[in-house]
Structure formats: structure tokens, C-alpha cells
Amino acid sequence: MNSFVFQLYRIVVPKPIRKKILLSQLQKKIPAYYASIPSSKNDAEVQEVLHFIKGNGVRIFPYEFTSQYDLNSIVVFDDSATGLKYVLQDGKRLYFKRRWSADRIRRSFHDLTLEQDAKSPHRYLSAEFDLHANDVLADFGAAEGNFSLSVIERVKKIYLFEADQEWIEALQYTFAPWKDKVEIVPKFISDKNDDRNCSGDTYFKDKEVSFLKIDVDWGERRLLKGFETILSNRKPMRIALCTYHLHTDQLDFTELLERDGYDVTPSPGYMIFYYDKKLRAPYLRRALIRATKMN
């Protein structure tokens, strides 16, 4: 499909119908691709995904655990004091953007809780890869802050990096009870330093940090470039780094971190990230890698 026809297609065909067509195509392409690879028949992880697709269609997280989450059971509260809406996450208030409707918040929180399920390939932590009392967490791509809120009482300090100004107000209210150990940085974490950006090497030059959570929507490469000195020199360090945005993320980021002395393992399971317009075989992507450098 040439660029003109593609643009016309996007204008004429409504987005919900385009998505339905895409998922229908992927439901055929993914099994056909793996059927052509004999070794995939002995790969239990791949076969689990293919079995799910056959019975349920293509989803971002192609696993049975997703059926446990009921969107309609999520209660959205109004805070009359702030004018913001929130949900309760483990008994703590998680605020959302001022302009968001209750329905949008409900959908968002449904997806957030699903992606951090113990069986989700997108879960940042594991029993062996966890946060502790002396840890200083840098949360890059904090958005509403659900991950940091889930660990706020277990860590020493948190830096929340979020460039979307609409999230800043919500983050301030969410983390108000812990403002003594939370800093909100309203910038992109990148490979340059200006009014909207800052590099990791610059920001953390004289600051303690021991755990990086990185999910910055296609900005991971620039972030890592701006963290070269600290990543290569500082110990100990642990990194939960998303690898599903681009086709070669897992391979590229694994090689980079291993060169700097990290032990790197992918989280178990796969995502089908169909929001990437360039998604191609092998279609299944590791959601994130966990990297560790000890003393």
C-alpha cells in the first residue's frame, strides 16, 4: 500500500474498523509464520500464545489471565477538594488528568492493573528482581504513577520523570502523603539538556539512584544515550527496561547493557504490540528486560 492510498484509507475507514481489520489479519499471519518455523513447535511460550489466539483472537497480552479483570468493577471517585477523579490502588488514591472522564479513567486503570499482574510479561518486578528499603527509584515515563505508588512505602526515595504537564497536577496529589521522599521532574529524560529535556548523566551526577524503571514510548534509545556514564560506571544498579516499542529493542538494549557489565534477562512471555505500524514477523516481542549490576 503506497503512502497516498494508506493516508486515504486512514481518512475513509474509521479507526475501530481499521483495528478490527488489523487484528483479523494478524490472527492469520501470526500462526502461519510460526507454522513455517519447525522449532517453534517445541517452544512452550510460543505455543501458549498461539493457543490463546486461536480461541480468543489477537490481544496486546495474549494470555488467559486477562479474563480475570472486570472493567465494570472499577470504582472512580470524585475528590470535591481538588476537582480531580481518582481510583483506589491498594487503598491509596491514584489521581488522573483533570479532563479525563470516569469511563476513560476506568479503561486506563483496567489496563494498568492488567499489565502489572504477576503473570503479565509487562510486570516490572519479580520475586528475584524487587525493590528494597534502601533503594532510590527513578521512574521514567511515570504518567499517573501507578508503579511508584505500588512501591512507595518500600523504598527510600523516588524521582518521578513525566514531561506531560497534564499529569503533573495528578502526581502532586497522588504523592502528597509522601512528598518528603518524592521529587517530580517535569521533563523528558533524554540525551540533551534544555528547558524540556535532561540527561540521566547530568541529573544524577551527584544524586543517588539504584533502580531505573524505563517505559518512555519510543524514547528509550535517547534515554540510554544520555545515561552512558552512569550506566557504565555506577554500581550497584538494576534496570527494568521496556523492549516492545520497536522490532529490535530487546536485542539492541541487551547487547548495550551486557557491554556495560549487566546480567540481562527478559521477562517471561510476549506482547503483540499492534500499535507499532511497522509490526512484522516474528510479531511476538518481549515486553521488557531486567538488568542487574552488583558490587
Buried (B, 14 or more C-beta within 10 A) or exposed (E): EEEEEEEEEEEEEEEEEEEEEBBEEBBEBBBEBBEEEEEBEEBEBBEBBBEBBEEBEBBBBBBEEBEEBEEEEBEBBEEEEBEBBBBEBEEBBBBBBEEBEBEBBBBBBBBBBBBBBEBBBBBBBEEEBEBEEEBBBBBBBBBBBBBBBBBBEEBBBBBBBBBBEEBBBBBBBBBEEBEEEBEBBBBBBBBEBEEEBBBBBBBBEEEEBBBBBBBBEEBBBBBBBBBBBBBBEBEEBBBBBBBBBBBEBBEBBBEBBEEBBBEBBBBEBBBBBBEBEEBEEEBBBBBBBBBBBEE
